[in-house]
């Protein structure tokens, strides 16, 4: 299994210092155009952290633009459509958090996971202690990151937060 990350998952993990968990779960890629979405004053250095974490940066190919347009909807960005195209044509599991992208993945038969799944995987594989993962669950909402409350509660119970 190879993971393909959308920007919002990288941003989530950047806030908690958890980028290095991705390649420990599975080989992970990010499209170069998606990585550029991570450049923001609220997280200076995030792009360098991604590059240094072991995540492979895939150079986008101009020939992908036309077939990626087939995925275009008003709710999806050009980067989202490229992620969809690449995930579908290369058999990747797409890591995404925003609802329109997740719904498009489901319609297209693309396996999609999110930050909550990453926490579950890190816990079940013993990659990080539950106390650290509980910290993530407390940090994300405090920064305005939105996750389903029921899922956060279920995960907090699993971790013993």
C-alpha positions as CSV (number, residue, x, y, z in Angstrom):
1,X,0.0,0.0,0.0
2,X,1.2,3.5,-0.9
3,X,-0.4,6.5,0.6
4,X,-0.9,9.8,-1.2
5,X,-1.4,12.8,1.1
6,X,-3.5,15.8,0.5
7,X,-2.3,19.1,2.1
8,X,-4.8,19.2,4.9
9,X,-3.4,15.9,6.4
10,X,0.1,17.2,6.2
11,X,-1.0,20.4,7.8
12,X,-2.7,18.5,10.6
13,X,0.4,16.4,11.3
14,X,2.6,19.4,11.1
15,X,0.7,21.1,13.9
16,X,1.5,18.1,16.2
17,X,5.0,17.3,15.0
18,X,3.7,14.0,13.5
19,X,4.8,14.0,9.9
20,X,7.4,11.3,10.5
21,X,4.6,8.9,11.3
22,X,3.4,8.7,7.7
23,X,6.4,6.8,6.2
24,X,6.4,4.5,9.3
25,X,2.8,3.5,8.5
26,X,3.5,3.0,4.8
27,X,5.4,4.5,1.9
28,X,3.9,8.0,1.4
29,X,3.9,10.4,-1.5
30,X,2.7,14.0,-2.1
31,X,2.3,15.7,-5.4
32,X,4.6,18.8,-5.7
33,X,1.6,21.1,-6.5
34,X,-0.1,19.8,-3.3
35,X,3.0,20.4,-1.2
36,X,3.0,24.0,-2.3
37,X,-0.4,24.4,-0.6
38,X,1.4,23.8,2.7
39,X,3.3,27.1,2.4
40,X,1.7,29.3,5.0
41,X,2.9,31.7,7.7
42,X,1.1,29.8,10.4
43,X,3.4,26.8,9.8
44,X,6.8,28.1,8.5
45,X,9.1,25.4,7.5
46,X,6.4,22.8,7.0
47,X,7.4,22.1,3.4
48,X,11.0,21.4,4.5
49,X,9.7,19.2,7.3
50,X,7.7,17.2,4.8
51,X,10.7,16.8,2.5
52,X,12.9,15.7,5.4
53,X,10.3,13.2,6.8
54,X,10.8,10.5,4.2
55,X,7.7,11.4,2.3
56,X,8.4,11.2,-1.5
57,X,7.5,14.4,-3.5
58,X,6.1,13.4,-6.9
59,X,6.7,15.9,-9.7
60,X,3.4,16.5,-11.5
61,X,3.3,15.9,-15.2
62,X,1.5,18.3,-17.5
63,X,-0.1,15.4,-19.3
64,X,-2.2,14.7,-16.2
65,X,-4.1,18.0,-16.5
66,X,-6.5,17.0,-19.2
67,X,-7.6,13.6,-17.7
68,X,-7.7,15.2,-14.2
69,X,-10.4,17.6,-15.5
70,X,-12.8,14.7,-15.6
71,X,-12.9,14.9,-11.8
72,X,-13.6,18.7,-11.7
73,X,-16.5,19.9,-9.6
74,X,-17.1,23.4,-8.1
75,X,-16.0,22.0,-4.7
76,X,-12.7,20.7,-5.9
77,X,-9.5,22.6,-6.6
78,X,-7.1,21.8,-9.5
79,X,-4.8,20.2,-6.9
80,X,-7.7,18.0,-5.7
81,X,-8.4,16.8,-9.2
82,X,-4.7,16.0,-9.8
83,X,-4.7,14.0,-6.5
84,X,-7.8,12.1,-7.6
85,X,-6.3,11.4,-11.0
86,X,-2.9,10.2,-9.6
87,X,-4.5,8.1,-6.8
88,X,-6.8,6.4,-9.3
89,X,-4.3,5.8,-12.0
90,X,-1.5,4.7,-9.7
91,X,-3.6,2.8,-7.1
92,X,-2.8,5.0,-4.1
93,X,-4.8,5.4,-0.9
94,X,-5.6,9.1,-0.7
95,X,-5.2,10.8,2.7
96,X,-7.7,13.6,2.8
97,X,-9.9,15.4,5.3
98,X,-12.1,17.7,3.3
99,X,-15.6,16.3,2.6
100,X,-15.8,17.1,-1.1
101,X,-12.6,15.3,-1.9
102,X,-13.5,12.4,0.3
103,X,-16.9,12.1,-1.4
104,X,-15.3,12.3,-4.8
105,X,-12.9,9.4,-3.8
106,X,-15.8,7.3,-2.7
107,X,-17.7,7.9,-6.0
108,X,-14.5,7.0,-8.0
109,X,-13.8,3.9,-6.0
110,X,-10.6,5.4,-4.5
111,X,-9.6,4.2,-1.1
112,X,-9.6,7.4,1.1
113,X,-8.4,7.7,4.7
114,X,-7.9,10.7,7.1
115,X,-6.0,11.9,10.1
116,X,-8.2,9.8,12.5
117,X,-7.2,6.7,10.6
118,X,-3.6,7.7,11.0
119,X,-4.0,8.0,14.7
120,X,-5.6,4.6,14.8
121,X,-2.8,3.0,12.8
122,X,-0.1,4.6,14.8
123,X,-1.8,3.3,18.0
124,X,-2.5,-0.2,16.7
125,X,1.0,-0.6,15.4
126,X,2.6,0.8,18.6
127,X,4.4,3.6,16.7
128,X,3.6,6.2,19.3
129,X,2.4,6.1,22.9
130,X,-1.3,6.7,23.5
131,X,-0.4,9.9,25.6
132,X,1.2,11.5,22.5
133,X,-1.8,10.6,20.3
134,X,-4.2,11.9,22.9
135,X,-2.2,15.2,22.8
136,X,-2.9,15.3,19.0
137,X,-6.6,14.9,19.6
138,X,-6.6,17.9,22.0
139,X,-4.4,20.1,19.8
140,X,-6.3,19.8,16.6
141,X,-9.7,21.2,17.8
142,X,-7.9,24.0,19.6
143,X,-6.4,25.1,16.3
144,X,-9.7,25.1,14.5
145,X,-9.2,21.7,12.7
146,X,-12.6,20.1,12.3
147,X,-13.1,16.4,12.9
148,X,-16.3,14.5,13.5
149,X,-17.0,14.7,17.2
150,X,-18.3,11.2,17.5
151,X,-15.1,9.9,15.9
152,X,-12.9,11.9,18.2
153,X,-14.8,10.6,21.2
154,X,-14.5,7.0,20.0
155,X,-10.8,7.5,19.4
156,X,-10.3,9.2,22.8
157,X,-11.9,6.2,24.4
158,X,-9.8,3.7,22.5
159,X,-6.6,5.6,23.5
160,X,-7.7,6.1,27.1
161,X,-7.5,9.9,26.9
